[in-house]
Amino acid sequence: MLWTLEGDVERPTKPIWREPGPLSEREGPGGRVTGGPGGAGGAGGRVTGGPGGAGGAGGRLAGGPGGAGGAGGRLAGGAGGAGMLASFPPVRGSMVLMPTMTMMNASRVPLVEVTESGLFCPLGGFHVDPWRPVARAVVTHAHADHALAGCGSYLAAREGLGVLRARLGEAAAITGLSYGEVVEVNGVRVSLHPAGHILGSAQVRIEHGGEVWVVSGDYKLESDPTCVAFEPIRCHTFISESTFGLPIYRWQPPHQVFDQISGWWRANQEVGRASVLFAYALGKSQRILGELALRGDLPGPIVTHGAVEVITAAYRAAGIGLPETVYGLGRTSPSSWAGALILAPPSAQGTPWIRRFGSYSSGFASGWMRIRGTRRRRAVDRGFVLSDHADWPGLLAAIQATGAERVWLTHGYSAVVARWLREHGTDADVVATQFRGEGGAVDANLGPEDPGDAPAGLAFDQGPEGKPDQAASQTAKQAAEAQP
């Protein structure tokens, strides 16, 4: 596979992903749903067409010759006309499950489908943020529920390659793409665009035949000194996260939250206590460090847990300005750290590593702190409402800015957002995925960050295996009726 830059100036071509081979090698005769004379539709098939169905007998969803009531396939079309979804088969071994959540415009090719391995582009032969190892993966960002180890090769934003390698290891075959740079994969144009979530986070723009789909990954609209701001991308279909998709989730301006963190730190210092702030090791901790750096004079030293430090080093290597941190405490006494700020992942709470700091005040930085019950269950002294995901107004603003005719909602309160969009004139549906949103990822390399902080009584609308959570559905129904 060769690729070139978009525009007048071509970049020297070079290999990016290995071609899986000609169509005949990738899929034997007879697609997952086939037509042909006397095929699946039989006499009087549900949707029939004239002679020459676009996919032929080997098409994935195809029909052979035969008029109405004849031997057409179940979904067929005449001479490449309406009714065909695709005749391009998936890469061998990757069964495609047709999305049932919405009726596609029959004249369009579905650029993304839901498979057993994740979101799949059948025309390009690649996955986006797969949850099983695949041959080719486009990765939106380095969080564990989006960047899976064991894939054959990866395509990711160049700005976040260091962080991604810290997660996946040096042996991973990763190709970096600058924001806005275009690569062609089997005739499908792919580009990455800023998502504003963490360093190197990206939305994936997929274009073919005039149709544009965008997979958002995780994103936020707030300012963040450690990553490029979210960029809305115009598209026909937008596949969006919805982690905090309830009207109750509305964020304060970031400067107010960091004023609170700084004030808490200084107050603890005045009484000789350390300040232990629990924050996710990848992204949130570095955002806190970056914001503190902008404030200039710091009240004391900053100590980082090992899980935080390894990612902080990758941020520094990428040119992100962060304040000096202390790692490797040695045999120091608790009094040595009175007045210090200690950044640690939630999994460090209650461990011997934390207890070495003696008397301390604890805080937790998360969007889930918007619910007071979450802070109580976490047994922390202070909760700071700080998220790297969009809040309710942010989700709606981001979706509107895309101009999308169709929206698929993935992880989070997807049913609530989908209902609100439908009631306001947008074709929206829920897609069951294995993405988990803020606090749900377990990072095999860095240790479990959090088993899940969705507040009790406000659980995600999808239970185990994507089945609806009845208790949450009732809460979601009530929440959807609130004013945005």
C-alpha positions in Angstrom: 0.0 0.0 0.0 1.4 3.4 -1.0 0.3 6.8 0.3 0.7 10.4 -0.6 -0.1 13.8 1.0 -3.2 15.6 0.0 -2.7 18.6 -2.2 -0.4 19.6 -5.0 2.9 18.5 -3.4 3.3 14.8 -3.2 5.3 13.1 -0.5 7.6 10.3 -1.6 5.6 7.1 -1.4 6.5 4.5 1.2 5.0 1.4 2.6 2.5 2.0 5.4 0.4 -1.2 5.9 0.9 -4.5 4.2 -1.8 -5.3 1.6 -3.8 -8.4 2.6 -3.8 -9.4 -1.1 -6.3 -9.3 -4.0 -10.0 -9.7 -3.3 -9.9 -13.3 -4.4 -7.3 -14.1 -1.8 -9.1 -12.2 1.0 -12.5 -13.9 0.6 -13.6 -17.0 -1.2 -16.6 -17.1 -3.4 -19.9 -16.5 -1.6 -20.1 -13.5 0.8 -21.7 -13.5 4.1 -25.1 -12.9 2.5 -25.2 -13.8 -1.1 -27.7 -13.8 -3.9 -27.2 -15.3 -7.3 -29.9 -17.2 -9.3 -32.1 -19.0 -6.8 -30.2 -17.3 -3.9 -31.2 -16.0 -0.5 -34.1 -14.0 -1.8 -35.7 -16.8 -3.7 -38.9 -16.0 -5.6 -40.3 -12.7 -4.5 -37.3 -11.7 -2.4 -37.8 -8.8 0.0 -35.9 -6.3 -2.0 -35.2 -7.2 -5.6 -33.8 -5.6 -8.7 -33.0 -6.0 -12.3 -30.2 -7.9 -13.9 -26.6 -7.5 -12.9 -26.6 -6.9 -9.1 -23.6 -4.9 -8.2 -22.0 -7.5 -6.0 -22.6 -10.6 -8.1 -22.5 -14.0 -6.5 -19.5 -13.2 -4.4 -20.8 -10.0 -3.0 -21.2 -9.5 0.7 -24.7 -8.3 0.3 -25.5 -9.0 -3.3 -28.1 -10.3 -5.7 -27.9 -12.0 -9.0 -30.2 -11.6 -12.0 -34.0 -11.7 -11.7 -36.7 -9.1 -11.6 -39.4 -8.6 -9.0 -40.5 -11.9 -7.8 -37.7 -13.7 -9.5 -34.5 -15.2 -8.2 -33.1 -12.0 -6.7 -31.2 -11.8 -3.5 -32.5 -10.6 -0.2 -30.9 -7.2 -0.7 -30.3 -6.7 -4.3 -30.0 -4.0 -6.9 -30.0 -3.7 -10.6 -26.8 -2.8 -12.5 -25.1 -1.3 -9.4 -28.2 0.6 -8.4 -30.0 1.3 -5.2 -30.2 -1.5 -2.7 -26.5 -2.4 -2.7 -24.6 -1.7 0.5 -21.2 -3.2 -0.4 -19.7 -5.9 -2.5 -16.3 -5.4 -0.9 -15.7 -8.4 1.5 -13.9 -8.0 4.8 -10.4 -9.2 5.5 -10.5 -13.0 6.0 -11.2 -14.0 9.5 -13.0 -10.8 10.5 -16.7 -11.5 10.5 -18.8 -8.4 10.0 -22.0 -7.8 11.9 -24.2 -5.5 10.0 -25.4 -2.6 12.3 -29.1 -3.0 13.0 -29.4 0.3 14.8 -30.3 2.4 11.8 -31.5 1.9 8.2 -28.8 3.1 5.9 -29.5 5.1 2.8 -29.5 2.3 0.2 -27.5 4.4 -2.2 -24.5 4.8 0.2 -21.7 2.5 1.1 -21.3 2.0 4.9 -17.8 3.2 5.6 -17.8 1.8 9.2 -19.5 -1.3 10.5 -19.6 -2.9 13.9 -17.7 -6.3 14.0 -16.7 -8.7 16.7 -13.3 -7.0 16.8 -14.6 -3.4 16.8 -15.4 -0.6 14.4 -14.4 -1.8 10.9 -14.0 0.0 7.6 -14.7 -2.8 5.1 -13.6 -0.8 2.0 -10.3 0.1 3.6 -9.8 -3.2 5.5 -8.8 -1.6 8.8 -10.3 -1.2 12.3 -10.6 1.9 14.4 -9.8 1.3 18.1 -10.3 -2.4 17.9 -11.0 -4.4 21.1 -9.4 -7.6 19.7 -6.0 -7.9 18.0 -6.4 -7.2 14.3 -4.0 -6.8 11.3 -4.4 -3.0 11.0 -5.6 -0.6 13.6 -6.2 3.2 13.5 -5.9 4.4 17.1 -7.6 7.5 18.3 -5.5 7.8 21.5 -3.4 5.8 24.0 -5.9 5.0 26.7 -6.2 1.2 27.3 -9.8 0.9 26.0 -8.8 2.4 22.7 -5.2 1.2 22.1 -5.0 -2.6 22.3 -1.7 -4.3 22.3 -1.1 -7.2 19.8 -2.3 -5.7 16.5 -0.2 -6.2 13.4 0.3 -2.5 12.8 -1.0 0.9 14.0 -1.8 4.3 12.5 -1.9 7.1 15.0 -1.3 10.8 15.4 2.4 11.7 15.3 2.0 14.1 18.3 1.2 11.2 20.6 3.6 8.5 19.3 5.8 8.6 22.5 2.8 8.1 24.8 1.5 5.3 22.6 4.8 3.6 22.6 5.0 3.9 26.4 1.7 1.9 26.4 2.3 -0.6 23.6 6.1 -1.1 23.8 8.9 -0.3 21.4 8.3 -3.3 19.3 4.9 -2.2 18.1 4.7 -1.2 14.4 3.3 2.3 14.6 3.1 4.8 11.7 2.6 8.4 12.7 0.4 10.8 10.8 0.3 14.6 11.3 -3.0 16.2 12.0 -4.7 16.8 8.6 -2.4 14.6 6.6 -4.2 12.2 4.3 -3.3 8.6 3.6 -5.1 6.3 1.1 -5.8 2.8 2.2 -7.4 0.6 -0.5 -8.8 3.8 -2.1 -10.2 5.1 1.2 -8.9 8.5 2.3 -8.0 8.5 6.0 -6.9 11.5 8.1 -6.6 12.3 11.8 -7.8 15.5 13.4 -7.4 16.9 16.9 -9.8 15.6 19.6 -8.6 17.7 22.6 -8.7 14.6 24.9 -5.1 14.0 25.7 -1.7 14.4 24.0 -2.0 12.8 20.5 -5.7 12.2 20.7 -7.4 12.2 17.3 -10.7 11.9 15.5 -10.6 9.6 12.4 -12.0 11.0 9.2 -12.8 8.4 6.6 -13.8 9.4 3.1 -14.8 7.4 0.0 -17.0 8.2 -3.0 -18.0 11.6 -1.6 -19.2 10.1 1.7 -17.5 11.2 4.9 -17.6 9.5 8.3 -15.8 10.6 11.4 -15.0 8.5 14.5 -14.5 10.8 17.4 -12.7 8.6 19.9 -12.8 10.5 23.2 -12.8 14.3 23.2 -13.4 17.5 25.1 -13.9 21.1 24.1 -12.2 22.8 27.1 -8.7 24.3 26.9 -5.8 22.1 27.8 -2.1 23.2 27.7 -1.0 19.7 27.0 -2.8 18.9 23.8 -4.2 20.4 20.6 -7.8 21.7 20.9 -10.8 19.8 19.5 -11.4 20.5 15.8 -15.0 20.0 14.5 -15.0 18.0 11.2 -17.9 18.2 8.8 -19.2 14.8 7.9 -22.3 12.8 6.9 -22.0 10.3 9.8 -20.5 11.1 13.2 -19.6 8.3 15.6 -19.4 10.0 19.0 -18.6 9.1 22.5 -21.1 10.1 25.2 -19.4 9.4 28.5 -21.0 12.3 30.3 -24.2 12.5 28.3 -26.6 13.6 31.0 -27.7 17.2 31.6 -26.4 17.2 35.1 -22.8 17.1 33.8 -21.7 20.7 33.1 -18.2 21.7 33.8 -16.9 24.8 35.4 -14.3 26.9 33.5 -11.0 25.1 34.0 -9.3 28.1 35.7 -11.9 27.9 38.5 -11.1 24.2 39.1 -7.4 24.9 39.2 -7.9 27.8 41.6 -9.6 25.3 43.9 -6.8 22.8 43.6 -4.1 25.5 44.3 -6.1 26.8 47.2 -6.5 23.3 48.7 -2.8 22.6 48.3 -1.8 25.9 50.0 -4.2 25.4 52.9 -2.8 21.9 53.6 0.7 23.3 53.4 0.0 25.9 56.1 -1.0 23.1 58.6 1.9 20.8 57.6 0.0 18.2 55.6 0.8 16.7 52.3 -1.9 16.9 49.5 -2.5 13.7 47.7 -4.4 14.2 44.5 -5.7 11.1 42.7 -5.9 11.5 39.0 -5.7 9.1 36.0 -2.1 8.4 35.1 -2.4 9.1 31.4 -3.7 12.6 30.5 -5.4 13.9 33.6 -2.2 14.0 35.7 -0.3 15.8 32.9 -3.0 18.3 32.4 -2.9 19.1 36.1 0.9 19.5 35.9 0.6 21.7 32.8 -2.0 24.0 34.3 0.1 24.4 37.5 3.1 25.2 35.4 1.2 28.1 33.8 0.6 29.5 37.3 4.3 30.1 38.0 5.4 30.0 41.6 4.4 26.7 43.1 3.8 26.3 46.9 6.0 23.2 47.2 7.4 20.1 45.5 5.4 17.8 43.3 5.8 14.1 43.8 4.6 11.6 41.2 3.7 7.9 41.4 5.6 5.7 39.0 2.5 5.2 36.8 2.3 8.9 36.5 6.0 9.5 36.0 6.4 7.2 33.0 3.8 9.0 31.1 5.0 12.4 32.3 8.4 11.6 30.8 6.8 10.8 27.5 5.0 14.2 27.5 8.2 16.0 28.3 9.9 14.2 25.4 7.1 15.4 23.1 8.0 19.0 24.1 5.1 19.6 26.6 6.2 22.1 29.3 5.6 20.5 32.7 7.0 21.5 36.1 9.7 19.6 37.8 8.6 16.5 39.7 10.1 14.1 42.2 10.1 10.4 41.7 12.0 7.8 43.7 11.5 8.7 47.3 14.1 6.5 48.8 14.2 6.2 52.6 12.6 9.5 53.4 10.5 10.3 56.5 6.9 11.4 56.2 7.8 14.9 57.5 10.0 15.4 54.4 6.8 15.7 52.2 4.7 17.9 54.4 3.4 20.6 52.1 4.1 18.6 48.9 1.5 17.8 46.2 1.5 14.0 45.4 0.0 12.9 42.1 -1.1 9.3 42.0 -3.5 7.1 40.1 -6.7 6.0 41.9 -5.3 2.5 42.3 -2.7 3.8 44.7 -5.3 4.7 47.3 -4.7 2.8 50.6 -1.4 1.3 49.4 1.9 1.3 51.4 3.2 3.8 48.9 0.6 6.4 49.9 0.9 5.7 53.6 4.6 6.8 53.6 3.5 10.4 53.4 2.1 10.4 56.9 -0.7 12.9 57.6 -2.3 14.0 54.3 -5.5 15.4 52.8 -6.8 13.5 49.8 -8.5 14.8 46.7 -9.8 13.2 43.5 -9.9 14.9 40.1 -12.7 13.5 37.8 -15.8 14.4 36.1 -17.6 11.9 38.3 -17.0 14.2 41.2 -19.9 16.2 39.9 -22.0 13.7 41.9 -21.4 14.1 45.7 -22.1 10.4 46.4 -19.1 9.5 44.3 -16.8 11.5 46.5 -18.2 9.8 49.6 -17.7 6.3 48.1 -14.2 7.2 47.2 -13.5 8.3 50.8 -11.6 11.4 49.8 -11.6 14.8 51.5 -12.1 16.9 48.3 -13.5 16.2 44.9 -12.5 18.4 42.0 -14.8 18.3 38.9 -12.2 17.9 36.2 -12.7 15.8 33.1 -11.0 15.1 29.8 -14.4 14.3 28.2 -17.0 16.7 26.9 -19.9 17.6 29.2 -23.5 17.6 28.2 -23.4 21.1 26.5 -20.1 20.2 24.9 -21.3 16.9 23.4 -24.3 18.7 21.8 -22.2 21.5 20.5 -19.6 19.2 19.0 -22.2 17.0 17.3 -24.0 20.1 15.9 -20.7 21.5 14.6 -20.1 18.4 12.4 -23.4 19.0 10.5 -23.8 15.2 10.5 -27.1 13.8 9.1 -26.6 10.6 11.2 -25.0 10.2 14.6 -24.0 6.9 16.3 -23.4 7.1 20.1 -20.9 4.8 21.7 -19.9 4.5 25.4 -21.5 6.4 28.2 -25.1 7.6 28.5 -25.6 6.9 24.8 -29.3 6.3 25.0 -30.0 9.7 26.6 -28.0 11.6 24.0 -29.5 9.6 21.1 -33.1 10.3 22.4 -32.4 14.0 22.7 -30.9 14.2 19.2 -33.9 12.3 17.7 -36.3 14.6 19.4 -34.5 17.5 17.9 -34.5 16.2 14.3 -31.2 14.2 14.0 -31.1 10.5 13.0 -29.3 9.1 16.0 -28.8 5.6 17.4 -26.8 3.6 20.0 -23.8 1.4 19.0 -22.7 -1.2 21.5 -18.9 -1.0 21.9 -16.4 -2.0 24.5 -15.1 1.5 25.1 -15.4 2.5 28.7 -14.8 6.3 29.1 -13.4 8.1 32.0 -12.2 5.9 34.8 -13.3 2.7 33.2 -10.0 1.6 31.6 -7.7 -0.9 33.1 -4.1 -0.4 31.8 -2.1 -3.6 31.9 1.1 -1.7 31.8 0.4 1.0 34.3 -1.9 -0.8 36.7 -5.7 -0.5 37.0 -6.6 3.2 37.0 -10.2 2.7 38.2 -12.7 -0.1 38.1 -15.4 2.4 37.2 -16.7 5.6 38.8 -20.1 5.9 37.3 -22.3 7.0 40.3 -24.7 4.5 41.8 -28.2 5.1 40.4 -26.6 6.8 37.4 -24.9 3.8 35.9 -24.1 3.6 32.2 -27.2 2.7 30.1 -25.5 -0.4 28.8 -25.0 -3.3 31.2 -22.8 -6.4 30.7 -22.4 -7.5 27.1 -24.2 -4.4 25.9 -27.5 -5.3 27.3 -29.7 -2.4 28.6 -29.4 -1.6 32.3 -33.0 -1.2 33.4 -32.3 1.0 36.4 -30.1 3.3 34.4 -32.6 3.4 31.6 -35.2 4.9 33.9 -32.7 7.5 35.2 -31.8 8.2 31.6 -35.4 8.7 30.6 -35.8 11.2 33.4 -32.6 13.0 32.6 -33.4 13.2 28.9 -36.5 15.2 29.8 -34.3 17.9 31.5 -33.5 21.1 29.6 -30.1 21.0 28.0 
